[in-house]
Every structure is written in C-alpha cells, then in structure tokens.
Amino acid sequence: MTIHRNGIVKIADNNHFVPDITILTGSHEIGNHYRRAGDGVKLEYKIGSGNWIGAESTLVNGCQIGDGVIVRACALVTKDCEDDHLYLAVPC
C-alpha cells in the first residue's frame, strides 16, 4: 500500500489489503490560469473493519470506507463506501 502526501489515514482491524493500493491524501484547490494547482489540501480517510481492498485500487477525495466492504481490483474509489457493499468500476 502506498499513501501519498501528508493527510490522515485511520484504519480499523481485520482488513485485507492486496498489493499496489494507492491512497492519495493530498490535493490542491483550483488556482488561476497562471497556476492551476492552488493551495494544498490535506484529506482524511477512515477505513472501517473487515474490508477487502483489491489490487491496484486507488482511493481519492478523502472517501470513507465502511465495514465489510469489498473494493474490486483496479477500482477508482471517489466517494464514500457503505457497509457490506461491493464496489467495482472506474470510478465507483
């Protein structure tokens, strides 16, 4: 698992993380046309318990993962994931 930038990631117990998961904990405000990457933003993630996060998945936008969630391999998670659901697609 790779955690990029300087945000916060809180992970509960009993999770299964497959290789090459990426969590992007930082982003930028949209700047003006002279510099589109404006001020930096720290994102916070909470990953519940009993989850299975598939290989090469990417989490962005500070999404929250509930309990008992399955994120399929290669998924791009952009929004919160509810308990006991399966998430697959780009984006999901």
C-alpha positions in Angstrom: 0.0 0.0 0.0 1.2 3.5 -0.9 0.0 6.5 1.0 0.9 9.8 -0.9 1.1 13.2 0.7 0.5 14.3 4.2 -3.1 13.7 5.1 -4.5 11.3 7.7 -5.5 7.6 7.2 -7.3 5.8 10.1 -7.6 2.0 9.6 -9.6 -0.3 11.8 -8.9 -4.0 12.4 -9.3 -7.2 10.3 -8.8 -5.6 6.8 -7.2 -7.4 3.9 -5.2 -5.2 1.6 -3.9 -6.6 -1.6 -0.7 -5.3 -3.3 -0.5 -1.9 -5.1 -3.2 0.0 -3.4 -2.8 3.8 -3.5 -4.4 6.3 -1.2 -4.0 10.0 -2.2 -4.2 12.0 1.0 -3.5 15.4 -0.5 -4.9 17.5 -3.3 -5.0 21.2 -4.4 -7.5 23.9 -4.7 -8.0 25.0 -8.3 -5.8 28.1 -8.9 -6.0 30.7 -11.5 -4.8 30.3 -15.1 -1.2 31.1 -14.1 -1.0 28.2 -11.7 -3.9 25.7 -11.7 -2.6 23.8 -8.7 -3.5 26.2 -6.0 -3.2 25.9 -2.2 -2.7 22.3 -0.9 -5.4 20.4 0.9 -5.0 17.6 3.4 -7.5 14.8 3.1 -8.6 12.4 5.9 -9.6 8.8 5.3 -11.4 6.3 7.6 -11.3 2.7 6.7 -13.6 0.5 8.8 -13.1 -3.1 9.8 -13.5 -6.4 7.9 -12.9 -4.9 4.4 -11.1 -6.4 1.4 -9.5 -3.8 -0.9 -8.4 -5.3 -4.2 -5.1 -5.0 -6.0 -4.2 -1.7 -7.8 -7.2 0.1 -6.3 -6.9 3.9 -5.8 -8.7 5.9 -3.1 -9.1 9.7 -3.7 -11.1 12.7 -2.4 -11.0 11.6 1.3 -13.5 8.8 0.7 -14.7 6.9 3.8 -14.9 3.1 3.7 -17.5 1.5 6.0 -17.3 -2.1 7.5 -17.4 -5.3 5.5 -16.8 -3.6 2.1 -15.2 -5.2 -0.9 -13.5 -3.0 -3.4 -12.7 -4.9 -6.6 -9.2 -4.8 -8.1 -8.3 -1.8 -10.2 -11.3 0.3 -8.8 -11.0 4.0 -8.5 -12.9 5.0 -5.3 -14.0 8.6 -5.4 -17.0 8.6 -2.9 -17.8 7.0 0.4 -18.5 3.2 0.5 -21.4 2.0 2.6 -21.2 -1.0 4.9 -21.4 -4.5 3.4 -21.4 -3.4 -0.3 -19.3 -4.4 -3.3 -17.7 -1.6 -5.3 -16.3 -2.1 -8.8 -15.7 0.2 -11.7 -13.8 3.3 -12.7 -14.9 5.4 -10.9 -17.0 3.7 -8.2 
